[in-house]
Amino acid sequence: MSNSEPFQISVVIPAYNAGAFISRAIESVLAQTRRADEIIVVDDGSTDDSAEQIKKYGSQVRYIYHDNAGVSAARNTGIKAAQCAWIAFLDSDDEWLPNYLKLQIDLLQRNPNLKWTMANYDRCLCDEQRRAPHFDPDKARKLVKGRDYFDDYFDAFTAEVCGWTGTMIVRRDALKEAGLFRDGLPNAEDTDMWFRLAMRCPQVGYIPQPIAVYHLHKSDIGSNCGPTREKVEIVCELVDQNLKLAENCNRQDKFRPCAASYLRRLIRSCLFNHTLAPDIKKIPERFQGLFHPGYKSMITILTCFPRVTATLLHLISRIVRILNLRRRVVPRPVRGRE
């Protein structure tokens, strides 16, 4: 397959014990109104029937197996094996709507200087029949100011309007220049990748209407969605490293507000778990220049009585859920262990 065609696209799908839902992901790619040029599924050492489910598609899907090494390694394997100039990502338990590739490629054709693009998407807790856009499409259109792109990914991230990895299409050479996904990072590996890419390629395409579905799994909520001490440290380290990179790339003015926004989101989620109060207190101390004094004072007060804070937040969340006031579909907050 030649890279001479400007919009030949390889789809990279990492899969680990994904036998129960990998078919949904693959079939959503095969159902595209503009077909993908190559579909690569990287089996990250699955021990279930993932291989059988993937191989039933025959030559329509390129199957690659390697020993379990994590999602970053699986994506990197797919990127390195890809034969096309553009890489589209999709996780094994998510799906695209039928016009996904057509709309993304149309946008790139209208804006030949762009090296990557992303899109709005639906978040679906389908076990509870709850589905809604990640970001209000009308508000997203206003933020993008009627154009096909944001001038800076960091602005989009700060406004919480950015896409997720399953809506990213990126030039393969731009991914390689940014260093690919960081191996061994158990969380936030995608955020780290997009931060490093945005340091070099600020402009990013954006489609305000949801064109993909991010599936939340009820069975995973208790174990995977709540913050942990490990996750807090990983995010802090990630921000530290990218602050240094931003200085080297002369991108401090744009990245610092983005980093502060990212850390505030982390703190907000941690406040639901009273056991993380000591970890929360360390964040404003570690990143002195990113937070307003008033915000730091508020965090000090909230973490003085962490059980009370967590209880009140859970109560407010429950009221919001009962009254159906939250527009975005999110998992229920996870209580800290007693």
C-alpha positions, 0 to 999 in steps of 0.5 A: 500500500502506497503513502502517496495518496493524501488521505489513506488511513490506517485504523489502529485498535488495541485489544486486551481480553476484548472478546465480548465487544471487539466485534462491535468496534471492528464492525463500526469501522467496516460500516463506514461510508468512507471505508478505512484503507487498513484496519490493524488490531493489536492483540496485547496478550489476550487470554480470552477469545479475542483472537478468534473474534478478530480473525473471523474478519479474515483479510478485512482486518490485519491481526498482530499479536504480542505479549501483554505490554499495555495499551501504549505499547499496543498502539505503538506497535500498530503505528509502526506497522501501519502502511498509511500516512494517517492513523486513526485510533479506536479502542476495542470497546468503543465505536464510530458512527457510520459517517465518522471517517468521511466527516473527518477526512472532509475536514482535513481536505478543507484544511491541508495544513492540519496534522491532526483532528478530533471530534465530539462524541457520545458518552454511553452508560448503555446498561442504564440506557444513558447516553449524551454528548461529551460536550454540548454541540451548540456550545462547541460550535461557538467555541470553534467560532464557525471554523473547522479547527481550534488554533490551539489544542491547549485552549480546547483542552482547558475548555473541556471541549477536546475529543478523546483518543477514539476521535483522533486522526493524526499524521503518522510522521507527527506521531513519530516526531512527538515520540509516540505513546509513552510505554509503561504509563498505566494511566493518562497515556493518551493525554500525555501523547496529545500534550506532546503533540500539541507542543509541536502542532498547536492547530487541531481540527474539530467536529462539534457534532458527536460522531463516535461513542465512548462506552462506559461499563457499569461493571468497571465503575467501582474499580477503574473510575475512581482516583487513586494515589498512583493516578494522582502521582502519574498525573502530577509527573505528567504535568511536570514533564510537560511543563519542562517541554513547554519551556523548551518549546516556548509554549508556557503561556498556553500550556500553563492554563491547560495544566492548571485546568487538568490538575483542578479536574484531578482535585475535583474528582479526588475530593469525593474520596476522603482518603486522598486528602493528603495527596490533594494538599500536595498538588497546589504546593507542588505547582505553586505558580499554577493556582490563584491564592483563593483557590489554594485557600479553598482547597485547604479548607475542603481538605481540613475535614475530608470526610465531611467534604466527601459526604457533601459532594456525594449528597450533591451528586446524588441530588443532581442525578435524581433531578436529572440535572447533569447533561453529561453521562458520568459514572457515579463517584466512588466512595473512599475505603473505610 
